[in-house]
Amino acid sequence: MNPSTDNVLDPMSALNSLKAVIDPESKKDLVTLGLIQELKVSPTGQVSLRLVLSTPAHPMKEKFQEEIKRVLKAKGASDVFIVVGADVKPANRGTSHQGGQRVSGVSAITGVKHIIAVSSGKGGVGKSTVSTNLALALALEGAKVGLMDTDVYGPNIPTMMGVTERPQIFNHPTRGELFAPPSAHGIKVMSMGFLIDPDQPLVWRGPMLHSVINQFCHQVEWGDLDYLIVDMPPGTGDVQLSLAQMVPVTGAVLVTTPQEVSMQDVRKAYAMFEKVKIPVIGFVENMSWFQPEDSDKKYFIFGEGGGKLLAQKFHSELLAQFPLVIKIREGGDEGRPIMIREPSSPSSLAFRDLARKVALKVAKMAEEGVDPNQLIQIGKFN
């Protein structure tokens, strides 16, 4: 035997050694979970592999890489090269994401794996700000993301994303006339704000709203998306029910402020999503406090602890708290959200953390699936 190769790592022992790296969420090792792929060992002991995660925004992405390198080098690897990828599984809510029908008659959006509604039940809590920056944070993590503005009466997303381009219409060979949505900061965006005079009021009844939501879902060429973030209008009315009846929404993120009048409406929003069998991913508390730049003192202008109380009441999770920050407001007004304007700011890092939590929860929901017999049927909401 050649003494120079006696201690060279072989692929099987390298793979077995990685069973020591445990995913804290599932309590299983990365090998058993099938996350380690294409492992190769060179004659000189260099190890290369693919780490395939459930989402590009996986919160353990960096930690897994560190642990893999540590374990393999302790086993004798001379160097470790890791290519990180993601295999985002579509939501299992009684259908595939390829546009098939589920038992309730709801049709998935072609090419879209997960639809995430951002709602509040109340206006003025910063829901569009959360929608915009959550979408951008997911995109910056490497996901393919779209942003749908369903606030037909007060569409703010075009302004916040800095989009002035109108969607183009083209003929699809099998789906007929479709909108080609404009893009901003790497995200496809669709909004009623592109189609109406911004200074004119819109006076529509329920059936017309239902038609618009149907168009935005099924007559827009969204392409292949990991996540479609849907910015919902205030309240618990026609648009919310239309979305629930039309497409398989993976889950909802509910935005509140600590103020009691805000929490009252969010409790109603939670009850609505519960009624239409859309899981609530968690809560986001916005405007939690104000802290002057030259002071360490926090001012709880709208009260304190509201988001935590909601999460406790509904046995859910408080995903994030965002303070009142002038630069977040300025970014929205200028069409350069804080995630783009200052990607390394504390607020942006907090939105990245929110994105990772939401993505991980969505991946877990996709893995567990939802019983299609528990899905809402059109006309069954009372």
Secondary structure, 3 states (H helix, E strand, C coil): CCHHHCCCCCHHHHHHHHHHCEECCCCEECCCCCCEEEEEECCCCEEEEEEEECCCCCCCHHHHHHHHHHHHHHCCCCEEEEEEEECCCCCCCCCCCCCCECCCCCECCCCEEEEEEEECCCCCCCHHHHHHHHHHHHHHCCCCEEEEECCCCCCCHHHHHCCCCCCEEEEECCCEEEEECCEECCEEEEEHHHCCCCCCCCCCCHHHHHHHHHHHHHCECCCCEEEEEEECCCCCCHHHHHHHHHCCCCEEEEEECCCHHHHHHHHHHHHHHHHCCCCEEEEEEEEEEECCCCCCCCECCCCCCHHHHHHHHCCCCEEEEEEECHHHHHHHHHCCCHHHHCCCCHHHHHHHHHHHHHHHHHHHHHHHCCCHHHCCCCCCCC
